[in-house]
Amino acid sequence: MENQSARMKTPTIALITTGGTISTLDSGHGAVPHRGGRELLHQLGEKRPEVSAKVVDFEKIPGSAMTPAKMAELAGAIELELRRPTIAGVVVTHGTDTIEESAYFGYLTIASPKPVVFTGSMRTGSELSWDGPRNLLDAIKVAGSPQARDLGALLVMNEEIHSARFVTKGNGLTLGTFHSPAAGPLGRIYNGEPRIFVVPALKRQVLRTKIEANVAMVTALTGDADSLGEALARPGLRGVVVAGFGSGRVPPEWYKPLEDAIAKGIPMVLASRTGAGLIDDPYGSGAHYLRSRGMLAAHEIAPHKARIKLMVALGNGLTRKRLKEYIENG
């Protein structure tokens, strides 16, 4: 009777796999995504935590093949599992090239208080020090922890717990690549146990998993007068994210095209190509001026993630005041 009671109390975690380096095997022509969820769990061996796992093999693609449309589909699959009373949380394995964007999409669109934890690996399953099993083990533990509730989507790698709102990839190859420039990690994994030390004060504004795909992003480059015009000439363009210098400055030749686009009603979001920091400055012709002309500020959001946020905002029909409040807050 006691064993039966213990089994009933064991949490069930949904493991949703999308491919990525964590799932790779060497094909003889390089690593390719191959492992499914059951194979990944098998790699944990006797270290597998005391949880039940429901496996959903969503995709087997590299992170570079992920798209906003697939992110929306993935968020729907996560929500479906979270609605099941038996599911305590969800772990998503994902390629690290775009994991922060998919996790951020989940942060913006998944309302459940249950933990949603993204993880992956920097090394392939054919390498000696493959980090996949440890990252998966840590992610499962975080997904089953009451401390991780009500935080929105998280990313767990290299024994750190990050909010999808702040996390970004800082190096293409190192294990400790993921960091949160604005806030640091929310917690860490110590001796195999998750510890949450920081809870973000920002309130999430959760919208539906609807997107407007025709949103461009353009990066400010010295002496480049053409790339903004090329982006604005895209047929059917619905919005643009500008990755500006520093805290939000652009080449002088960009001011008039930006103002003209705003006058035409195209939502224009100003981010920093540094990936962090407040979008504002004392320059007479910098971010302050552009914001006074109607550009929206993606404070502390990396440009590629600001693009995802603008896609979600426009997909949900946000305009004018509501759009500004959504982009600039939370």
Summary of the structure (lengths in Angstrom):
residues: 330
radius of gyration: 20.8
end to end distance: 48.0
largest distance: 75.8
contacts: 1146
relative contact order: 0.11
helix: 33%
strand: 23%
